[in-house]
Amino acid sequence: MLSRVANSIYWMARYLERADCVARFIDVNTHLMLDLALDQNSAQWYPLIATSGDDEDFTRRYKQADESTVVKFMTFDRNNPNSILQCIFRARENARTVREVIPVEMWEKINELYHLTQSQSRKRSVADLQDYYREVRQSGHLFTGLMHNTMSRDMGWQFAHLGQMLERADKTARLLDVKYFLLLPHNDVWKDSAYDAVQWGAVLKSVNALEMYRQQFHTINYKDVTQFLLFSKAFPRSVLFCLEDASAALDTLTHDKAEANKATREMAILCKTIHSSDASHIISAGLHEFIDIFQYNLNLVDEAIYESYFKD
Amino acid sequence: MTLLTLETYKTDGFYDELFAENGVAHPSARPLIEQIDTLTRAGLGRRQKQAEDILYQSGNTFNVYGDKKGTEKILPFDIIPRIVSGADWAKLERGIAQRITALNLFIQDIYNDQKIIKDKVVPAELIFSSACYLKPCEGLKPPKGVWTHISGTDFVRDGDGEFYVLEDNLRCPSGISYVLENRAVLKRILPALFHTMKIRPVSDYGDHLYKTLKHIAPEGRDDPNIIVLTPGIYNSAYFEHAYLAQQMGVPLAQGSDLVVDDDVVYMRTTAGLQRVDVIYRRIDDEFIDPTVFRKESLLGVPGIMNAYRKGNVALANAPGTGIADDKAIYAYVPKIIKYYLGEEAISHNVPTYICEDDKEREYVLANLDKLVVKAVNLSGGYGMLIGPKSTKAEQKEFAALIKAKPRDYIAQPTLSLSRAPTLIGNGIEGRHVDFRPYSLYGEEIFTLPGGLTRVAIKKGSLVVNSSQGGGSKDTWVLEDEAEAN
C-alpha cells in the first residue's frame, strides 16, 4: 500500500472518531448540566474546553465560555482544528485521497455527514443541535459497521482500525477528565454523593457504557467507573481494550517487516504502563496526572507510527 | 408558453434525437417517450431531484469558484436519456475503429519513418510547426505498437441526421466516470425501462480498461503492477481518476509517490519500494517528466521517460499522441485513413479550412460571420468563435488573431447540431447535444456501447462543454434488432 494512502486512511479514521467523540463530550456535559439543574447562567461550559486540550486557543479567541461560544468552538469553528466540522472536513479530504481503496458506501457516508455539517453550521444552541449530534454519533457507528463488514482485513483496514482505536483510547481517557474539571459546589471531586452517581452515569452513557457497566458493577461510583473505562478487558471503548486492539493491528502490519520497528516498541511501552496500573493506584496518585502522562505517551506512539510507516 | 408534455414537444426544424417529427417518436425511442408521458410534471421533477441527490451524495462535485463557505455543485444532469439506435451504433463503431487504427499508424510513422511526410500526403511544415509534435518522442516504439490506448471521439449529428467527427481526443480524454455514474442513476430512477428496452450495459468498462493496460505490461512481468497516475486532489478530474482506480482495484498514485531508480519505476509503499509496470497516466505529456518536458512541473516523475524508452514501464496513452489531436492535422484524417488502410473514411469529418493556407485563410476571413473558428491546440470550448452567434467586435478580434498566427487556427462551417428533449424548468424543450463514445485499444479495439452526451442547457447555445455551462445525459445504445434476431 502506498505510504501516502496508508497515512490518509489512518487519519480518515482518526478524524471521524474524533468528531464522534467531540459530539459525545458535548452530550455528557449537557446531561451533567441538566442533572445538576443548573440554569443557563450558571451552567459550566469551560470544563469541556479544558478537557479538550485546546483551552489556550479558546481563551485567545473567545471572551467567555458559555453555551454559544463553546458550541461554536467545538462544533463549527473553522479555525479550531479539532472542531467537529474541521474533523469531518479533514476526514473527508483524507477519504477523498483514498477513495480507490475504501468501499464506496464509506465515502458516501463521510460525504453525506460533511454536507449535513455544513447545513447546520449556523446553529449555536445544544437544543437546536440535538439531532445533529445524534446523527454524528450514528454516523460513527455506521462508518465503523461499514469498515468491519465491508473491508477486507488488509493493510488499509489495519491502518484505519489502528487510527480509530488510538483516537478512541485518547478520548475515553479525556472523558474521565471532564469530571475533574467540573467545579462542583463542594469542590470535592471524589466525593461519592447522590449527585455523583448521576454524573458518572452521564459519563458512562455518553460512551454507550452504562448497561455494560451495570452488568459488571451494578452501582455507580467513581472508582469502579475509572476501573471500567480504563481497564475493562471486555468493553470495546475502554482504554485498555482500545490499546490492545491497536497493538494487534500494529503487530499485523509489522509482520511483513523484517524487524520490530519504533512504532511497535513505543506501543509496547504504553501497553505496559497501562497493564501495571489499577484504579485505586491511579486515584491515589491523581487521575488527572495519570491521564496527562498517558496522553504524552500516546503522542509518542503516533509519532513513531508516522516514522515507521508514512514517512518516505 | 412552457411545454408540459412530450406530446406538445416541438422539434423546431432541428434533427431530434428522440423525435422523427413533431408528435412522432423515432421507433427506438418509443417506449421511453411513452413512459415519460405517464409521469406527471411533479413525478418528473421528483425524479430529476432524486437523480441530483444521488450524484451529489456520490461526491462528484466541484467547488463554486470564490465561495469561501465551501459550497459544492454537481455538473448539470438531465434525466431524459439520449438514445442511439443499434444501426447507428454499428456504423459509429466501425468508423471509430477505422479512425483509431489509422491514427495509431500515423503517430507511429510520424515519430519513426515519416513515410507519410515523404510521400507528401501530409505537409511536413504542418507536422513540425505543431505545438503537439514532441521531439523527445522521436524513435519511440511503444509496447505492442499501440500509442492510443484510450480515446474519446467527439461526434455531432448535423441536420441531415449524419454523425460527424469533431475531435479525436487521443491524449487524456475525460468524462467516462459520468457515463458510468449517469447510467447507475438512471437504473435507479427509471428501472422499468431497462426491462422493456434492450439497453446495452456499460458497467464493465473497468474490466476492459484493466485488460487493455495489462496487455502492454513489459515482457516477463506476468503479474504486473498497474496504477493510475493523477496530478492530485485539486485536479478537476480527480474524482474520475479515483473512480477508475477503484473500478480496476489498482492504486491511485501521485507523482510524489513514484521514484525512478536505474530506469525502473517504483512506488513508495508501507513495505518499501515496489516496482510499477503499467501506468494509466492522467497527467498531460508536458508535465509527465520534468527532465524531458516542462522543467518546472512538480506533478510528474523525473526519469520516467527513460524508463519508458527502455521498456521497463508502459504508459497509457503513449506520450506524443497529441500530434493527431491538432485540429489542422484533423483536416487530413480522411487522407490518413486512405494512406494507411486504403479505405474511404466511414465516419465523416467536418469540412475544415486551414488558416495556414493562403487561399483558405482568405475565405475564412471573408466569412467569419458564418464559420466556427477554433484554436488548433485548445479544447473545452476555449479559443472558439461561433460566427453566426458572434458580435462584429468578436469577429474583428479573431481576424486579428488569425492574421497574427494563422497556423494556430482552423475554421469549419457552423453545423446545425441535433437536439434532444431536455427537462427545463417545468417543461421539456429541445437542447443541442454532442456525443463522445470511449474506445480502448488493447488486443483489439473496443468501443464501450454508450458514451457521454453533453447538452447545452442554455437555450439555442451550441457550446456543450461543462466549462461553459453544459450538462450531461445518459446515453442508451440499443441492441441492433437486425443483428439480435
Contacts between the chains, C-beta under 8 A, distances in Angstrom:
chain1	res1	chain2	res2	distance
A	1	B	251	7.7
A	1	B	269	5.6
A	1	B	270	5.3
A	1	B	271	7.8
A	2	B	251	5.6
A	2	B	253	6.2
A	2	B	257	5.2
A	2	B	267	5.9
A	2	B	268	6.6
A	2	B	269	5.6
A	2	B	270	7.8
A	3	B	257	7.7
A	3	B	268	5.0
A	3	B	269	6.1
A	3	B	270	5.5
A	4	B	254	7.2
A	4	B	256	7.5
A	4	B	257	5.6
A	4	B	268	7.5
A	5	B	251	7.0
A	5	B	252	7.9
A	6	B	270	4.8
A	89	B	70	7.9
A	93	B	233	7.4
A	96	B	59	7.5
A	96	B	233	5.9
A	96	B	238	7.6
A	96	B	242	7.4
A	97	B	233	5.7
A	99	B	242	4.0
A	99	B	243	7.5
A	99	B	245	7.9
A	99	B	246	6.1
A	99	B	252	7.7
A	100	B	228	7.6
A	100	B	242	5.1
A	100	B	243	7.9
A	100	B	245	3.6
A	100	B	246	4.2
A	100	B	249	7.9
A	100	B	250	7.4
A	100	B	251	7.0
A	100	B	252	4.5
A	101	B	246	7.8
A	101	B	251	7.8
A	104	B	58	7.8
A	104	B	246	7.2
A	107	B	59	6.3
A	108	B	57	5.5
A	108	B	58	6.4
A	108	B	59	7.0
A	111	B	57	6.3
A	111	B	58	7.6
A	111	B	59	4.4
A	112	B	57	5.9
A	115	B	56	7.5
A	115	B	72	7.9
A	118	B	69	7.3
A	118	B	70	6.6
A	155	B	270	6.4
A	253	B	270	7.3
A	256	B	271	5.3
A	257	B	271	7.1
A	309	B	270	4.9
A	310	B	270	7.8
A	312	B	268	5.7
